[in-house]
Amino acid sequence: MNKEENRRFIRRLIIGILAVLFVLEISSRVCLVLQRNDDVLKDNDSWGIFQEAEDSIDVIAIGDSGVYSSISPLDMWNEQGITAYVWSEPSQRIHETYFYLKRIYSCQSPKVVMIDVNQVFQDPTDSANLDSQVKAVLADWFPVFTYHKYWKNIMKYPVYRKVDHSVTKGFFARTSCDPADLSRDYMKKTKKRETVNEASFQKLTKCIDLCQSQGSQVLLVAVPSRSDWDYKKHNAIEDYAKNGGYTFLDLNEKKKGLKLDWETDTADGGNHLNIHGAVKVSKYLGKYLTKHYDLRDRRKEMGFSSWDEDWEIYQAALEK
């Protein structure tokens, strides 16, 4: 291969790489629209946080689908005047959470960040962790690697493009009811610990360090789930929290003021909560947060009237 052929090859290679990057960038932008929903109750758009006023969110809840099914920011707004937002994706990994947090801090300065701890059990091996780390980096550059499944909604692009923000602040309101099997006591006490891959705990620590470096207080949370949680996991996280000096709130334990009914409060047999269970959890969390953290009641402050408007839209959607 002579010099001229080398130059042609390099030019073609560069053009090819640029073309691939261009396609990834455009498809990522399209997918971020396609993952929205024009149904208010189903629009759990994490990226909608960038449509919120800068530095207006005081509480962030971040984690997998259990989070967007369990925590309703608007119910905390209506009860305590807390401005909260949920950033969660199905089967979200702790490696993804780190990059999402960095994005959140580019526009918000939350006082409290609630990190769902079920994420650390998603990748039990070194190879699984490495795979998740690589995917998290790629998805941070090009979100299409996370949201490619939403291409099925391509015909709804014109409709979803008009959705300007997530009314429910990232919450997914499940209105169905499918009772759980109560024969197994999923929180039966034991001294056993679930094994956690060290890389997952290291990334969780990195997430906590990031939040604290930005002035946020961190609350480790386990949202209610009979399918994804048990006492072995509780013990593993409790050990981690005690060793690191972190606060851990397990909402699967019996709590005064939180009375979940697994026959009426779950949408899918105990895996995720429905709207009834989510309201109970959100009211409990609202009281817990105002008691343990210095959070302002924003309901009478200038610039937050849109939250009352969203609450009315949310209630109207529920009534339908």
Disulfide bonds with the S-S distance in Angstrom:
none
